[in-house]
């Protein structure tokens, strides 16, 4: 199911909370296939800064194949892709943004 959604170009991801510097943070991780590339998005922000939009970190990485993108999500970003879902309403990220770093 997840692979089908990705290959259809659907943006899927997950928001979850974690502790950083003894503060509650929101981490967002998502993936989307655009043409022949796979964009992976990760944003971390303090929960108290959610309304202002101030982020601790934001990255967008581009991969040539889905396997590399999923490996990055699993091992580098420590997320379970099988828990990813499409978001109703707003997207997880603007897929037109250029890669970072």
N, C-alpha and C positions, 0 to 999 in steps of 0.2 A: 504493500500500500504506500509506504513512504517513498520508495523508489519511483513508483508511478507518478506520485504528486510532483516529485522533483523533475522528472523527465518531461512532464507536461508544462513545466515552467512556473508552477505554483510556488509562491513564497511560503515556506513553512518555518516554524521556529518555536521558541519557548522563552517565557519570562520566569525567573525564579529569584528567590531572595537568598542572600548569604551575608556573613559577617566579615567586615574588613575594618581594621583599626577600631574594633569594638562598636562599630556602627552598622546598622542595617543597610544593605545595598541591594539594588535591583540589577540583575544581570540578564541581558537579552542576547540570545544567539539565534541566528536564522540563516537559511540557505535559499538560493534561487538560481535556477538555470536561465541564462540569458544567451540566446543564440547557441554557441558551442562552448561556453564557459560557465563555470559555477562560482557564484559569489557567496562568500561566507561573511557574515556580519556579526560583530560582538561589541556590545556596549555595556559599560558598568557605570552606575551612578549611585550616589548616596540616596537613600529613600527620601530623606529630608529635602533633597534638591530636585525632586521629581517635577514639581510645579515650575521651577525656573529653567529646567532643561540642562542644567550644568552637569557635565559628565566627568568621570574620573579618567576613563579611557574609551576610545572608540576605534575600531579597526575594521577594514574591509579587505579581504584577501580574495584573489582570483585563482582558480584552479582549472587545469585543462581537462580533468576527468573527475567524475563523481567519486571514485574510490579515494583519491587523494583528499578531496574536500571532506568526505565523511571521516576519514582517518584523522584529519586535523581537528574536526569538531569533537571527536571521541577522545583523543589522547592529549591534545594541546588545550582545548577549551573545557574538557572534562564534562561533556554532555552526552546524554543518551538520545541519539537521533530518533530512535523508535518512539520517543515521547513527543516529538515535534508535531505541531498541528498548524493548519492554516489559521490565520487570525480573521475574525469577522470585523468588518469595518476597516480601520486603519491598517496599513502594512507595518511589518516589523522595521523596515528600513526602505530608504529611497534607492532603488536598484540602479539609478542613473549616476549615483555618486561614484567618483573614481576610487580605485584601490588606495589604501594608505600604506605607508612604510614600504 
